[in-house]
Structures are given as C-alpha cells and as structure tokens.
Amino acid sequence: MLKFSKQLFMNIKYKLIQLRVNLRKKSKYIMEHIIKVHIDRWRKISKNEICIFCSSKNDLTKEHVLPKWTFGNNPNDFFITNINLQSQKYIKTTIPCCANCNNNYLSYLEKYITELFYDNLRKTIYNFTNDNFENIIRWLEIIEYKFQVLEVRRKFNKHKSNNFIKYISNYPISVFSWNGSPNKVITQIRNSIKNITIKSKEKKLNSLIIFKSNNKTFFFSHNLNEYIFLDLPKFNIALFYFYDKEFVNNIDAYNYSMEIIANIYKK
C-alpha cells in the first residue's frame, strides 16, 4: 500500500497536467456544444453527447458530479435545487465523460484525495503540504465545473407550487441562477474551465479551509461559482472552499466560512 501511495502521489502531477492540457485544447468545441445543445433552445440539432473534458464522442460513461465515496454510495441521499425546489439524488447526478478521462484522470485524482484523507484520519494536526492543498483545490474546482455543466443540462421543468409559466419549463436551471441571462451562464462555465486550466493555485491556498468534524452523516452545500462545503464523516474531515474569493490569510477565510456554515445549519 505504501509503495502504491508513493507512486500515486508522484504521478498525480502528470495526470493533472494532461487533464488541463486536454481541456484547454478542447474548451472551444466543448463550449460550442454546450451553447448549441443546452442553451440555444431554437436550434434543431443532434443531441449526441460529448465528454466535457476532452470532447470525445466515444466510450462515454456517466461521471458522478460528486464522487460516490463522498456520500457513501447511498442511493437515497439527495439535494434540493432552490430554483425549482426539485430533489435530485446524488447517485443519479451525472454528466457525460469518456472512459479515458473518467478512469485515467478523474478516478486517479479521487484515489489521490481519498489516500490523502486516510493518511490524516487519526492525526491531531493535518499534515498537508502546499502541493496537497493545491490538488485538493483542483479536485474541488473540477466538481464546480461538473456542477456548472449539470445545471445547464438540467431543465426547470416545474416548480412544486405549480405556479410558473410553461414557456420557461425547458430553460436550463442555471439561467435562472443568473437572472435569466444565458450569457452569464456561458461566462461562468468558461471561467470554471479557466480555473481548472490555471497552472498554479498558490494565490488560492488561503481560500481552502480544512477542519476536523465529528458529524456522523454526510453533508453538502454549494452555491454556483461561490463556495462548496463538504462534511465527510468517513474521514472525520470537512472542507470549505471559496471559488470566487482570495484571502490575505487563512484566519479571515476561516471566520467567514464559519459564518456561512452557521447560517446553512440554521436553515
């Protein structure tokens, strides 16, 4: 196991570089596909899927937006979308991804993350290096990108109150998140891709908060392009990351994150 871990930690850098390179090269085509298929409602075009990381049309798989290990592979766990109050099971929350990107890059990154958390499970003080922090940030930014793609693929459909205009039923949920502006949605997805392809995360290190948690159940909260909060009881660890903010020091970020978490639990 130790030998495998060393190899895993050595190879992750090159896996992430290749993932970033592929996404950067194919980002224009991926965005064109997203706009034509999911945002432009009036085009009569093929609904064929592509991998959202490399644009391949071959060997497509269903990539979970949140890895199954985060929510314990529980088929009943779900989240509620504030826009239309509809529930969405984590196990069914997937986006298209080719087998190579899924198994060669994303699964490898998840193995890296889980081993990193296992190594620190029983430690009083976390022993994360800056490289570890940067790679955790990359993992969380990939989750954000997957959510951006998910929300542009999901349609409004209906509201539980049934008080809505049928004309807007097939609008992407993310359009409502940005006051009905498709251009804002497109900009946010592009920004999400840009974040993943940035080489260094040094300026974002203080935006990631990691702390011990004694909660017994998985908890997740997320605002598009703002923050993500993950409470992972399997590892006695919680993560809070600000997607849109940089901090001079970690203390300011921690205090701000605790205010948000307190409000989340009040709800």
Secondary structure, DSSP 8 states (H G I E B T S, - for coil): -HHHHHHHHHHHHHHHHHHHHHHHHHHHHHHHHHIIIII-TT---------TTT---SSEEEEESS-TTTTTT-TT-EEEETTTTEEEEGGG-EEEEEHHIIIIIIHHHHHHHHHHHHHTTT-SS----HHHHHHHHHHHHHHHHHHHHHHHHSB----TT--S-GGGTTSBHHHHHTTT-HHHHHHHHHHHHHHHH-S--GGGGGGEEEEE---SS-EEEEETTTEEEEEEGGGTEEEEEESS---SSHHHHHHHHHHHHHHHHH-
